[in-house]
Amino acid sequence: MLAVSRGYRKPFKACTKCRLLVPHEAPTCPSCGSTTFTDVWSGVVIIVDPEKSKLAKMLGIEKPGRYALKLGL
């Protein structure tokens, strides 16, 4: 198992409403407008064209972006 050093912080936080990954400095989610975020998430999916993506449809994603697959609230 890979050891993680103390003080490591993921480069993004995840919106708890739509799972979009945003920079830590963002006060609100640009996708859904939520102000609740979590640093506890895993897995990443990047959706380029939600209209044509079967995965986006399955996950309920309607806008392009980088999304967390799992949130650990």
Phi and psi in radians as a Rosetta constraint file:
Dihedral C 1 N 2 CA 2 C 2 CIRCULARHARMONIC -1.360 0.35
Dihedral N 2 CA 2 C 2 N 3 CIRCULARHARMONIC 2.234 0.35
Dihedral C 2 N 3 CA 3 C 3 CIRCULARHARMONIC -1.414 0.35
Dihedral N 3 CA 3 C 3 N 4 CIRCULARHARMONIC 2.424 0.35
Dihedral C 3 N 4 CA 4 C 4 CIRCULARHARMONIC -1.887 0.35
Dihedral N 4 CA 4 C 4 N 5 CIRCULARHARMONIC 2.218 0.35
Dihedral C 4 N 5 CA 5 C 5 CIRCULARHARMONIC -1.246 0.35
Dihedral N 5 CA 5 C 5 N 6 CIRCULARHARMONIC 2.687 0.35
Dihedral C 5 N 6 CA 6 C 6 CIRCULARHARMONIC -1.120 0.35
Dihedral N 6 CA 6 C 6 N 7 CIRCULARHARMONIC 2.564 0.35
Dihedral C 6 N 7 CA 7 C 7 CIRCULARHARMONIC 1.505 0.35
Dihedral N 7 CA 7 C 7 N 8 CIRCULARHARMONIC -0.045 0.35
Dihedral C 7 N 8 CA 8 C 8 CIRCULARHARMONIC -1.228 0.35
Dihedral N 8 CA 8 C 8 N 9 CIRCULARHARMONIC 2.351 0.35
Dihedral C 8 N 9 CA 9 C 9 CIRCULARHARMONIC -2.275 0.35
Dihedral N 9 CA 9 C 9 N 10 CIRCULARHARMONIC 2.317 0.35
Dihedral C 9 N 10 CA 10 C 10 CIRCULARHARMONIC -1.044 0.35
Dihedral N 10 CA 10 C 10 N 11 CIRCULARHARMONIC 2.594 0.35
Dihedral C 10 N 11 CA 11 C 11 CIRCULARHARMONIC -1.222 0.35
Dihedral N 11 CA 11 C 11 N 12 CIRCULARHARMONIC -0.222 0.35
Dihedral C 11 N 12 CA 12 C 12 CIRCULARHARMONIC -2.363 0.35
Dihedral N 12 CA 12 C 12 N 13 CIRCULARHARMONIC 2.761 0.35
Dihedral C 12 N 13 CA 13 C 13 CIRCULARHARMONIC -1.942 0.35
Dihedral N 13 CA 13 C 13 N 14 CIRCULARHARMONIC 2.736 0.35
Dihedral C 13 N 14 CA 14 C 14 CIRCULARHARMONIC -1.914 0.35
Dihedral N 14 CA 14 C 14 N 15 CIRCULARHARMONIC 2.369 0.35
Dihedral C 14 N 15 CA 15 C 15 CIRCULARHARMONIC -1.191 0.35
Dihedral N 15 CA 15 C 15 N 16 CIRCULARHARMONIC 2.293 0.35
Dihedral C 15 N 16 CA 16 C 16 CIRCULARHARMONIC -1.353 0.35
Dihedral N 16 CA 16 C 16 N 17 CIRCULARHARMONIC -0.224 0.35
Dihedral C 16 N 17 CA 17 C 17 CIRCULARHARMONIC -1.572 0.35
Dihedral N 17 CA 17 C 17 N 18 CIRCULARHARMONIC -0.850 0.35
Dihedral C 17 N 18 CA 18 C 18 CIRCULARHARMONIC -2.029 0.35
Dihedral N 18 CA 18 C 18 N 19 CIRCULARHARMONIC -0.076 0.35
Dihedral C 18 N 19 CA 19 C 19 CIRCULARHARMONIC 1.252 0.35
Dihedral N 19 CA 19 C 19 N 20 CIRCULARHARMONIC 0.184 0.35
Dihedral C 19 N 20 CA 20 C 20 CIRCULARHARMONIC -1.124 0.35
Dihedral N 20 CA 20 C 20 N 21 CIRCULARHARMONIC 2.400 0.35
Dihedral C 20 N 21 CA 21 C 21 CIRCULARHARMONIC -1.581 0.35
Dihedral N 21 CA 21 C 21 N 22 CIRCULARHARMONIC 2.203 0.35
Dihedral C 21 N 22 CA 22 C 22 CIRCULARHARMONIC -2.280 0.35
Dihedral N 22 CA 22 C 22 N 23 CIRCULARHARMONIC 2.762 0.35
Dihedral C 22 N 23 CA 23 C 23 CIRCULARHARMONIC -1.085 0.35
Dihedral N 23 CA 23 C 23 N 24 CIRCULARHARMONIC 2.660 0.35
Dihedral C 23 N 24 CA 24 C 24 CIRCULARHARMONIC -1.047 0.35
Dihedral N 24 CA 24 C 24 N 25 CIRCULARHARMONIC -0.445 0.35
Dihedral C 24 N 25 CA 25 C 25 CIRCULARHARMONIC -1.332 0.35
Dihedral N 25 CA 25 C 25 N 26 CIRCULARHARMONIC -0.285 0.35
Dihedral C 25 N 26 CA 26 C 26 CIRCULARHARMONIC -1.200 0.35
Dihedral N 26 CA 26 C 26 N 27 CIRCULARHARMONIC 2.171 0.35
Dihedral C 26 N 27 CA 27 C 27 CIRCULARHARMONIC -1.392 0.35
Dihedral N 27 CA 27 C 27 N 28 CIRCULARHARMONIC -0.489 0.35
Dihedral C 27 N 28 CA 28 C 28 CIRCULARHARMONIC -2.371 0.35
Dihedral N 28 CA 28 C 28 N 29 CIRCULARHARMONIC 2.756 0.35
Dihedral C 28 N 29 CA 29 C 29 CIRCULARHARMONIC -1.317 0.35
Dihedral N 29 CA 29 C 29 N 30 CIRCULARHARMONIC 2.182 0.35
Dihedral C 29 N 30 CA 30 C 30 CIRCULARHARMONIC -1.224 0.35
Dihedral N 30 CA 30 C 30 N 31 CIRCULARHARMONIC -0.253 0.35
Dihedral C 30 N 31 CA 31 C 31 CIRCULARHARMONIC -1.551 0.35
Dihedral N 31 CA 31 C 31 N 32 CIRCULARHARMONIC -0.864 0.35
Dihedral C 31 N 32 CA 32 C 32 CIRCULARHARMONIC -2.050 0.35
Dihedral N 32 CA 32 C 32 N 33 CIRCULARHARMONIC -0.171 0.35
Dihedral C 32 N 33 CA 33 C 33 CIRCULARHARMONIC 1.497 0.35
Dihedral N 33 CA 33 C 33 N 34 CIRCULARHARMONIC 0.008 0.35
Dihedral C 33 N 34 CA 34 C 34 CIRCULARHARMONIC -1.140 0.35
Dihedral N 34 CA 34 C 34 N 35 CIRCULARHARMONIC 2.707 0.35
Dihedral C 34 N 35 CA 35 C 35 CIRCULARHARMONIC -2.026 0.35
Dihedral N 35 CA 35 C 35 N 36 CIRCULARHARMONIC 0.177 0.35
Dihedral C 35 N 36 CA 36 C 36 CIRCULARHARMONIC -1.856 0.35
Dihedral N 36 CA 36 C 36 N 37 CIRCULARHARMONIC 2.239 0.35
Dihedral C 36 N 37 CA 37 C 37 CIRCULARHARMONIC -2.339 0.35
Dihedral N 37 CA 37 C 37 N 38 CIRCULARHARMONIC 2.862 0.35
Dihedral C 37 N 38 CA 38 C 38 CIRCULARHARMONIC -2.397 0.35
Dihedral N 38 CA 38 C 38 N 39 CIRCULARHARMONIC 2.579 0.35
Dihedral C 38 N 39 CA 39 C 39 CIRCULARHARMONIC -1.650 0.35
Dihedral N 39 CA 39 C 39 N 40 CIRCULARHARMONIC -0.070 0.35
Dihedral C 39 N 40 CA 40 C 40 CIRCULARHARMONIC -1.764 0.35
Dihedral N 40 CA 40 C 40 N 41 CIRCULARHARMONIC 1.679 0.35
Dihedral C 40 N 41 CA 41 C 41 CIRCULARHARMONIC -2.635 0.35
Dihedral N 41 CA 41 C 41 N 42 CIRCULARHARMONIC 2.855 0.35
Dihedral C 41 N 42 CA 42 C 42 CIRCULARHARMONIC -2.604 0.35
Dihedral N 42 CA 42 C 42 N 43 CIRCULARHARMONIC 2.717 0.35
Dihedral C 42 N 43 CA 43 C 43 CIRCULARHARMONIC 1.289 0.35
Dihedral N 43 CA 43 C 43 N 44 CIRCULARHARMONIC 2.470 0.35
Dihedral C 43 N 44 CA 44 C 44 CIRCULARHARMONIC -2.318 0.35
Dihedral N 44 CA 44 C 44 N 45 CIRCULARHARMONIC 2.396 0.35
Dihedral C 44 N 45 CA 45 C 45 CIRCULARHARMONIC -2.256 0.35
Dihedral N 45 CA 45 C 45 N 46 CIRCULARHARMONIC 2.359 0.35
Dihedral C 45 N 46 CA 46 C 46 CIRCULARHARMONIC -1.916 0.35
Dihedral N 46 CA 46 C 46 N 47 CIRCULARHARMONIC 2.109 0.35
Dihedral C 46 N 47 CA 47 C 47 CIRCULARHARMONIC -1.829 0.35
Dihedral N 47 CA 47 C 47 N 48 CIRCULARHARMONIC 2.108 0.35
Dihedral C 47 N 48 CA 48 C 48 CIRCULARHARMONIC -1.681 0.35
Dihedral N 48 CA 48 C 48 N 49 CIRCULARHARMONIC -0.794 0.35
Dihedral C 48 N 49 CA 49 C 49 CIRCULARHARMONIC -2.292 0.35
Dihedral N 49 CA 49 C 49 N 50 CIRCULARHARMONIC 1.578 0.35
Dihedral C 49 N 50 CA 50 C 50 CIRCULARHARMONIC -1.051 0.35
Dihedral N 50 CA 50 C 50 N 51 CIRCULARHARMONIC -0.490 0.35
Dihedral C 50 N 51 CA 51 C 51 CIRCULARHARMONIC -1.112 0.35
Dihedral N 51 CA 51 C 51 N 52 CIRCULARHARMONIC -0.642 0.35
Dihedral C 51 N 52 CA 52 C 52 CIRCULARHARMONIC -1.737 0.35
Dihedral N 52 CA 52 C 52 N 53 CIRCULARHARMONIC -0.149 0.35
Dihedral C 52 N 53 CA 53 C 53 CIRCULARHARMONIC -1.538 0.35
Dihedral N 53 CA 53 C 53 N 54 CIRCULARHARMONIC 2.098 0.35
Dihedral C 53 N 54 CA 54 C 54 CIRCULARHARMONIC -1.183 0.35
Dihedral N 54 CA 54 C 54 N 55 CIRCULARHARMONIC -0.636 0.35
Dihedral C 54 N 55 CA 55 C 55 CIRCULARHARMONIC -1.119 0.35
Dihedral N 55 CA 55 C 55 N 56 CIRCULARHARMONIC -0.729 0.35
Dihedral C 55 N 56 CA 56 C 56 CIRCULARHARMONIC -1.071 0.35
Dihedral N 56 CA 56 C 56 N 57 CIRCULARHARMONIC -0.739 0.35
Dihedral C 56 N 57 CA 57 C 57 CIRCULARHARMONIC -1.110 0.35
Dihedral N 57 CA 57 C 57 N 58 CIRCULARHARMONIC -0.748 0.35
Dihedral C 57 N 58 CA 58 C 58 CIRCULARHARMONIC -1.107 0.35
Dihedral N 58 CA 58 C 58 N 59 CIRCULARHARMONIC -0.642 0.35
Dihedral C 58 N 59 CA 59 C 59 CIRCULARHARMONIC -1.559 0.35
Dihedral N 59 CA 59 C 59 N 60 CIRCULARHARMONIC -0.090 0.35
Dihedral C 59 N 60 CA 60 C 60 CIRCULARHARMONIC 1.320 0.35
Dihedral N 60 CA 60 C 60 N 61 CIRCULARHARMONIC 0.475 0.35
Dihedral C 60 N 61 CA 61 C 61 CIRCULARHARMONIC -1.625 0.35
Dihedral N 61 CA 61 C 61 N 62 CIRCULARHARMONIC 2.220 0.35
Dihedral C 61 N 62 CA 62 C 62 CIRCULARHARMONIC -1.946 0.35
Dihedral N 62 CA 62 C 62 N 63 CIRCULARHARMONIC -0.218 0.35
Dihedral C 62 N 63 CA 63 C 63 CIRCULARHARMONIC -2.144 0.35
Dihedral N 63 CA 63 C 63 N 64 CIRCULARHARMONIC 2.555 0.35
Dihedral C 63 N 64 CA 64 C 64 CIRCULARHARMONIC -1.104 0.35
Dihedral N 64 CA 64 C 64 N 65 CIRCULARHARMONIC 2.613 0.35
Dihedral C 64 N 65 CA 65 C 65 CIRCULARHARMONIC 2.752 0.35
Dihedral N 65 CA 65 C 65 N 66 CIRCULARHARMONIC -3.040 0.35
Dihedral C 65 N 66 CA 66 C 66 CIRCULARHARMONIC -1.860 0.35
Dihedral N 66 CA 66 C 66 N 67 CIRCULARHARMONIC 2.153 0.35
Dihedral C 66 N 67 CA 67 C 67 CIRCULARHARMONIC -2.170 0.35
Dihedral N 67 CA 67 C 67 N 68 CIRCULARHARMONIC 2.564 0.35
Dihedral C 67 N 68 CA 68 C 68 CIRCULARHARMONIC -1.383 0.35
Dihedral N 68 CA 68 C 68 N 69 CIRCULARHARMONIC 2.460 0.35
Dihedral C 68 N 69 CA 69 C 69 CIRCULARHARMONIC -1.449 0.35
Dihedral N 69 CA 69 C 69 N 70 CIRCULARHARMONIC -0.593 0.35
Dihedral C 69 N 70 CA 70 C 70 CIRCULARHARMONIC -2.398 0.35
Dihedral N 70 CA 70 C 70 N 71 CIRCULARHARMONIC 2.314 0.35
Dihedral C 70 N 71 CA 71 C 71 CIRCULARHARMONIC -1.871 0.35
Dihedral N 71 CA 71 C 71 N 72 CIRCULARHARMONIC 2.388 0.35
Dihedral C 71 N 72 CA 72 C 72 CIRCULARHARMONIC -1.933 0.35
Dihedral N 72 CA 72 C 72 N 73 CIRCULARHARMONIC 1.276 0.35
